[in-house]
Amino acid sequence: MRRLAASPEFVVNSVAAVTETGSLVLASGSGSQLPANAGGAAHAVWIVGAQKVVPDLSTALRRIEEHALPLENARAQAVYGMPSAVNRLLILNAEPRPGRGTVLLLREAIGY
């Protein structure tokens, strides 16, 4: 099951932040979704709300800690009865396989 999850044909996900230079930043408590996003999936689609665009990587990391984590922590507490954490980060700066990744940047705020 882990191998299948790490290398599916398609992965559809969001990101915690995207920099103005195009880096995608994903944060995870378990890391289970990161292998497919990092390159394991043959095709990746990232759906990103406009509020997640930040100037640079340091702002992206601050956004995760100060904005996304508190909201995810409240959700995890309500659903699982346990806190969330940023245990793993994935930063995608470029895609070495042309055509593998697609970013859908929405004009509206979605996610956190």
Buried (B, 14 or more C-beta within 10 A) or exposed (E): EEEEBBBBEEBBBBBBBBBEEEBBBBBBBEEEBBBBBBBBBEBBBBBBBEBBBBEEBEBBBEBBEEBBBEEBBEEBEEEEEEEBBBEBBBBBEEBEEEEEBEBEEEEEEEBB
